[in-house]
Amino acid sequence: MLPVLTGTISELHRDRGTGSIRGDDGRMYTFRRAALKDAWFHELSEGQQVTFAAPKPPPHFEAVDVTIVREP
């Protein structure tokens, strides 16, 4: 099982279905629409908090299982 990381969406490219997440570890991770879990791409916005996993080692910082952090 991969560790869960947290971060903030820094960029969205709606025309390509991709985006970037600034991880709380200071690294930048990219993600694709297919990496979303329990959310739709149109629900995302820049500055939004998310959790994610990063299965590939550096320099391929790609996020998977991207989930919106929702307030209880």
N, C-alpha and C positions, 0 to 999 in steps of 0.2 A: 504494500500500500504506500502510495506517495504522500509526503508531508503536505499539509494544507498551508498555503501562503495567503497573505492578504495584500491588497493594494488598491489603487485608485485608477480608474480609466482616464488616460491622458489624451487619447486621440481616438476618433472613430472615422472610418472611411466607409460610409454607408453604401456608396456605389460599388465597392469591392467586397463588402461584407467582412471587413477586417478591422482591427483596432490594436491599440497599445495600452498596456497596463504598467504603471510605475509601482513596482513592488515595494512593500515596506522595508525590504532589504536594500533598496536603492537601485536595483537593477530594472531595466526596461524589458518587458515581455510582450511578444506579439500574440494575437489570437485570431482565430477565424470564427465565422458565424457557427460552424458545426461544433465548435468547442463549448458552446453554451449549454448549461444544464439547468433545467427548470426555469427558463426565461426565453424570450424572443429578442432578436437583435434590435427591433424597433423600440424595445423598452429601455435600452441602454442610453446613458448620457455621460458626457465628459464630467469628471469630478465625482462620479458614483463609486462607492466602495464595493469591492468584490472579493471573493475568495477564489482560489484556483490552485492547480497543481502544475508542476513543470517537470515532465518526465525525461526530457532530453538534456544531456549535459551541455555546458558551455561549448561553443559560442552560440548555440541554438536555443535561446531563451524563448521557448514557445509555451504558452499557457493552454491548459486543457481543463475540462470540468469547471469552467468559469460560472460562478453563481453570484447573483446579486445579494448583497448583505441587506436584509430587510429588517426594519424595526419591528420588535414584537408587539 
